[in-house]
Amino acid sequence: MLLYPLVSARLRAPLFRRPPGRLLWVFALLRTAPPDSHGTAARMVAANRAAYDLARAAGAVAYPVNALPLSAADWRDHHGTGWQSFADAKRRFDPHLVLGRGPGPELAPR
């Protein structure tokens, strides 16, 4: 498990989502599973979703580098009022949708 503070003002990337506040806390569960145990992996991903939903209900945002499939609606919710700016940047700088995971077909070039 990781748990450490961050000063919000130090995070300056324009499209980086963070909750309100001066001091933020990063919380991450670092887990492992046997590579041949598909049932275990599926249960862990479901547990990740439950933890994400609980955290979102409390005002948290995700740092999307985890085993958590997100729908197009989840991504729009994640970016909130910054969704259009994010979508425009994604279309401009990643027109073939090859950079990282995340919003996919709904951001394909028009």
N, C-alpha and C positions, 0 to 999 in steps of 0.2 A: 504494500500500500504506500502511496505517496500522499503527503499532505504538507503543503508549504504555502506561505503567503506571497503575494505579488502586489506591488504598488501599481494601481491602475494607470496613473499618469505616465508610467514607463512604457506602456503598451501603445504604440503610436501608429500601427498599421491601420490604414483607413477602413478596411472591411473586416477587421478582426472583431468578432463579437465578444462582449464581456458584460457581465451584469453591472448594475449601478453600484457605486461605492468607491471609496478611496483605497481600501485594502481588500483584496480579493484572495480567496483560498483555492488553490488547485488541489483536487482530490482525485486520485486514480487508484483503481484496483488492478494489480498486476497478478494475473492468475495464469496457471498452466493446466493443460489437460493432455491425456494420452493422445497421440496423433491418430490412433485408429479407433477412437471412441466418438463416433458421430453423435450418439445420443447425449453424451456429456457436453460436447461442444454446443449442441442445440440448446440444452438447458442453460448453459452459461450465457449464450447470446440472449435468451429469453430473460435471464436475470439481469443482464446489462440493460435491457429495455425497461424492465421494471424500475431499476435504479435511476435511469434517465428520466422516466416519467415522474418519479417522486421528486427528483432534483428540479426538474422544470416547474413543477407545481410550487416549489419554494422560491422560484425566481432565478435559478441557476441557468447557465448555458453550457453547452458541450464544447470541448476542444476536440473536434472530429478526427481523431486519429485512433479510433477504438473499434472494437468488434460490435458495432451497433448499426444495423441497416436502417437507413432513414428514407422515408418516402419523400416525394416532391413536396407534399404539404408540410412535412417535418422541416425540410430545408427552408421553405418560405417562412415558417414560424421561427426558425433559428435566426434568420437574418432580419426578421421584423420589418421595420420601416426602411431598412437598408437593402431589402430584397432587390428592388429595381436596379440600384447601383451595382450590386453584386452580379446580377444577371447580365447587365450591360458589359461589365468588365470581363465576365466569363466568356461572353460571345466575342468580344474584341481580342482578348489575349489567349483564348483557348478554343478557337472555332471548331476544332475536331474532337473536343472533349477528351483529351489525353492526359491532362494534368490532374492527378489525384482523383480520389473518388468524390462523389457528391452529386449534385443535381445533374441529371443526364439529359435524356431526350427532350425534355421540355425546354432546354436551353440550346438546342441545335440551331445552327444559323438559319435565319428566315429567308 
